[in-house]
Amino acid sequence: MSQAESPRRNHLLAAVPEREFASFSAHLELVPMPLGKMLYVPDEQLEHAYFPTTAIVSLHYNTESGATAEMAGVGNEGMVGVSLYMGGDTTPSSAVVQTAGAAFRLERGRLLQEFNRAGALHKLLLRYMQALMTHMAQTAVCNRHHTVEQQLCRWLLLTLDRLPTNQLVMTQELVANMLGVRREGITEAAGNLQRSGFISYRRGHIAVLDRHGLETHACECYDVVRTEMKRLFSDMQPRGARPVPA
């Protein structure tokens, strides 16, 4: 298996000790994650947990009117399907691929078997749940109290942390749906960031030119999420995975 296909590119899986990892690694299935792929829909039984390596998945909530907003994103730092080990099995939200790539999936019965061993994976998944809750809570605060430009900076930085490049394939309409704002607001915010020299934007593609500039324009929400992730996993450094940026 090449490095590009290795489950150890996922930070949670990379932090599992070799002996414990060997007990379930053969059951990890590499799956392609094309843009727009729906991993689960509201109120349906989840059958697999997904550990992204190069893909990024957006956790959405859909209103009765059809409007959507992202609650959190999941990349190579985490897992999609936390309700499987929290005992809920279903969720009122949905999960859709926002950045194409790959992931490894694990059947729910095998995940529960490994989780119930109460080993390193058990601890990692519980800590990840706390980090995800922080991410969701901070997203709610950010959407209520901060400007669209600040929200866009936060979202770009969190997405950039999960990618090996500074290039994002993303339309303004999709970003607007992620943040739950009008497309015109994203157009104005992106224009301001481009004029400041922080990003370069052409249809469907965003290049981050000045990360420090984005960080200075972002609200505190980005740093809260990043700091909590680092705190929770400081004693469980992924083997061979890129660390969370300082």
C-alpha positions in Angstrom: 0.0 0.0 0.0 1.5 3.4 -1.0 1.7 6.3 1.4 -1.1 8.0 -0.5 -3.4 5.1 0.2 -2.3 4.5 3.8 -4.9 4.8 6.6 -2.1 6.2 8.8 -2.6 9.5 6.9 -5.7 9.9 9.1 -4.5 11.4 12.4 -6.8 9.4 14.6 -5.7 6.1 13.0 -2.0 7.2 13.0 -2.2 7.7 16.8 -3.4 4.1 17.5 -0.5 1.9 18.7 0.7 -0.6 16.2 -0.5 -3.7 18.0 -4.1 -2.4 18.5 -4.1 -1.0 14.9 -3.2 -4.4 13.6 -6.4 -5.9 15.2 -8.7 -4.0 12.8 -6.5 -2.6 10.0 -7.4 -5.4 7.6 -11.1 -4.4 7.9 -10.4 -0.8 6.8 -11.6 -0.3 3.2 -10.2 2.4 1.0 -13.1 4.2 -0.8 -13.1 7.1 -3.2 -14.8 10.3 -2.1 -15.9 12.3 -5.1 -17.2 15.9 -4.7 -20.8 15.9 -3.5 -20.9 12.3 -2.4 -23.5 11.8 0.4 -22.1 9.6 3.2 -25.3 9.7 5.3 -28.7 11.4 5.3 -30.9 12.4 8.2 -32.6 9.7 10.3 -31.1 6.7 8.4 -29.0 4.0 10.0 -25.3 4.7 9.6 -23.5 1.6 8.3 -19.9 2.8 8.3 -17.5 5.1 10.0 -15.3 7.1 7.6 -11.7 8.2 8.3 -10.7 10.8 5.6 -7.2 10.9 4.4 -7.3 13.4 1.5 -11.0 14.2 1.4 -12.9 16.8 3.5 -16.5 16.1 4.6 -19.0 18.7 5.6 -21.5 18.0 8.3 -24.7 19.8 7.4 -28.1 20.5 8.9 -31.0 21.0 6.5 -34.0 23.0 7.4 -37.6 22.2 6.3 -37.4 25.1 3.8 -34.4 23.4 2.1 -31.7 25.8 3.5 -28.5 24.3 4.6 -25.6 25.3 6.8 -22.4 23.6 7.8 -22.0 22.6 11.5 -18.4 21.4 11.1 -15.9 20.0 8.7 -14.0 16.7 9.0 -10.7 16.0 7.3 -7.7 13.9 8.0 -7.8 14.9 11.7 -11.0 13.1 12.4 -13.9 10.7 11.7 -17.3 10.9 10.2 -20.0 8.9 12.0 -19.5 9.6 15.7 -23.2 8.7 16.5 -22.2 5.0 15.9 -20.1 4.8 19.0 -22.2 7.4 21.0 -25.1 5.0 20.8 -27.4 7.1 18.6 -27.0 5.1 15.3 -28.9 7.9 13.4 -28.6 11.7 13.3 -30.8 14.5 12.0 -27.9 16.0 10.1 -26.2 14.9 6.8 -22.6 14.4 5.7 -21.4 15.3 2.2 -18.0 15.5 0.6 -16.9 19.1 0.1 -13.4 18.3 -1.2 -12.8 15.2 -3.3 -10.2 12.7 -2.2 -10.2 9.4 -0.4 -11.1 7.9 3.0 -11.0 4.5 4.8 -14.2 3.2 6.1 -14.9 0.7 8.9 -18.2 -1.3 9.2 -20.2 -0.2 12.3 -20.1 -3.6 14.0 -16.3 -3.7 13.8 -16.0 -0.1 15.0 -18.1 -0.9 18.0 -16.1 -4.0 18.7 -12.9 -2.0 18.7 -14.4 0.8 20.7 -15.7 -1.5 23.4 -12.2 -2.9 23.9 -11.6 0.4 25.8 -8.1 0.8 24.3 -6.3 3.7 22.6 -8.9 4.0 19.9 -11.7 4.3 22.5 -9.8 7.2 24.2 -9.0 8.8 20.8 -12.6 8.7 19.6 -14.0 10.2 22.9 -11.5 13.0 22.7 -12.3 13.6 19.1 -16.0 13.8 20.0 -15.1 16.6 22.5 -13.1 18.4 19.8 -16.0 18.1 17.4 -18.4 19.5 19.9 -16.1 22.5 20.4 -16.0 22.9 16.6 -19.8 22.9 16.3 -20.3 25.2 19.3 -17.8 27.7 17.9 -19.4 27.6 14.5 -22.8 28.5 16.0 -21.2 31.4 17.9 -19.3 32.6 14.9 -22.4 32.5 12.6 -24.3 34.6 15.1 -21.8 37.2 16.2 -19.1 37.6 13.5 -19.1 39.2 10.1 -19.2 37.2 6.9 -15.6 38.1 6.1 -14.5 36.8 9.5 -16.5 33.6 9.0 -14.9 33.1 5.5 -11.4 33.6 7.0 -12.2 31.0 9.7 -13.6 28.5 7.1 -10.7 29.0 4.7 -8.1 28.4 7.5 -9.8 25.3 8.8 -10.0 23.9 5.3 -6.4 24.8 4.5 -5.2 22.9 7.6 -6.6 19.7 6.1 -5.0 20.1 2.7 -1.4 19.6 1.4 -1.8 22.7 -0.8 -2.9 26.2 -0.6 -5.4 25.6 -3.5 -9.1 25.1 -2.9 -11.5 23.9 -5.6 -14.7 25.7 -4.4 -17.4 27.9 -5.9 -18.7 31.0 -4.1 -22.2 29.4 -4.2 -20.9 26.3 -2.4 -19.1 28.4 0.2 -22.3 30.4 0.8 -24.2 27.2 1.4 -21.6 26.0 3.8 -21.8 29.2 5.9 -25.5 29.6 5.5 -25.3 33.1 4.0 -26.3 34.8 0.8 -23.9 34.4 -2.2 -23.6 38.1 -2.5 -22.1 38.3 1.0 -19.4 35.7 0.0 -18.7 37.6 -3.2 -18.2 40.9 -1.3 -16.1 39.2 1.5 -13.9 37.3 -1.1 -13.4 40.5 -3.0 -12.2 42.3 0.1 -9.8 39.5 0.9 -8.5 39.4 -2.7 -7.9 43.2 -2.8 -6.0 42.8 0.5 -3.7 40.2 -1.2 -4.8 37.4 1.1 -6.4 35.2 -1.6 -6.6 34.9 -5.3 -10.0 33.9 -6.7 -11.1 32.7 -10.1 -14.2 30.9 -10.9 -14.3 27.7 -8.8 -10.7 28.1 -7.5 -9.4 29.8 -4.4 -5.6 30.2 -3.7 -4.5 31.4 -0.3 -1.6 33.8 -0.8 -1.1 35.1 2.7 -2.1 32.8 5.5 -0.9 35.2 8.2 -3.2 37.9 6.7 -6.2 35.5 6.9 -5.3 34.7 10.5 -5.2 38.4 11.5 -8.6 39.0 9.9 -10.3 35.8 11.3 -12.2 36.0 14.6 -11.1 34.1 17.7 -13.2 31.0 16.6 -10.5 29.6 14.4 -7.9 29.6 17.2 -10.3 28.2 19.7 -11.0 25.1 17.6 -7.3 24.6 16.7 -6.1 25.1 20.3 -8.7 22.6 21.7 -7.7 20.0 19.1 -4.0 20.4 20.0 -4.8 20.2 23.8 -6.8 17.1 23.5 -4.3 15.2 21.4 -1.0 16.6 22.8 -0.1 13.3 24.4 -1.1 11.2 21.4 1.0 12.5 18.5 0.1 10.9 15.2 2.9 8.7 13.8 4.0 10.2 10.5 1.0 12.6 10.2 1.4 16.3 9.8 0.9 18.0 13.2 -1.8 20.6 13.8 -0.2 24.0 12.9 0.9 26.1 15.8 
